[in-house]
Amino acid sequence: MKHLILASLILFFLGISCGTQKKVSTYTYQKELRDFYNNPKTTPLKGEEISQFKGITFFPIDNQFKVLANFKAIENGKILPFPTSAKKIKHYKEYGIIQFTIQNQPLELTLYQSEPLHEGYENSLFLPFTDETNGDTSYGGGRYLDLETTDIQNNQIWIDFNKAYNPYCAYSKHYNCPIPPANNYLEIEIKAGVSYLE
């Protein structure tokens, strides 16, 4: 539930909905994400975290990390427990598999929906992932992308890793963030989206 609330806060303050993310330029998306964290009225950070915050940093925008993926629905997807950073459990339902190629390497990720679905989020899709940059040039706990079922057209969906963002837990101890599952690990460096500096 908290993941949905936090995601909605980000999207509300940025003026971006999951379904229109692809209509917002990557540059604009990144600028608005920085502004969201830097604005005292919208930042999710609390207390001394604000003064210690080093800012949002991004890898250079790279179009090789914006890919058109093939989508295959998972019929009767399983409801799975996701451990969280707060050592609790959230539940997500398998929604579909996406397959794509980056740097001539075939890759695959699973899309999920929160379980249970909450009003207003019926079309929301959650794409948590890890890759070879984690713990080095990006947050060790993985990153997220938010999508919508309406982004899927003719069994294909655009995935723009330049819009990958960190969970709040990358910057704050006050949140409960789902940890990406092992099957959503990419054996490649995704040098796109939010980077992470200690």
Secondary structure, DSSP 8 states (H G I E B T S, - for coil): -HHHHHHHHHHHHHT--GGGGGGS-HHHHHHHHHHHHH-TTT----THHHHH----EE----GGGEEEEEEEE-TT--EEEEEBTTS-EEEEEEEEEEEEEETTEEEEEEEEEESS--TT-TTEEEEEEB-TTBTTTB-TT-EEEEEEGGG-BTTEEEEEGGG-B--GGGT-SS---B---GGGB-SS----SEE---
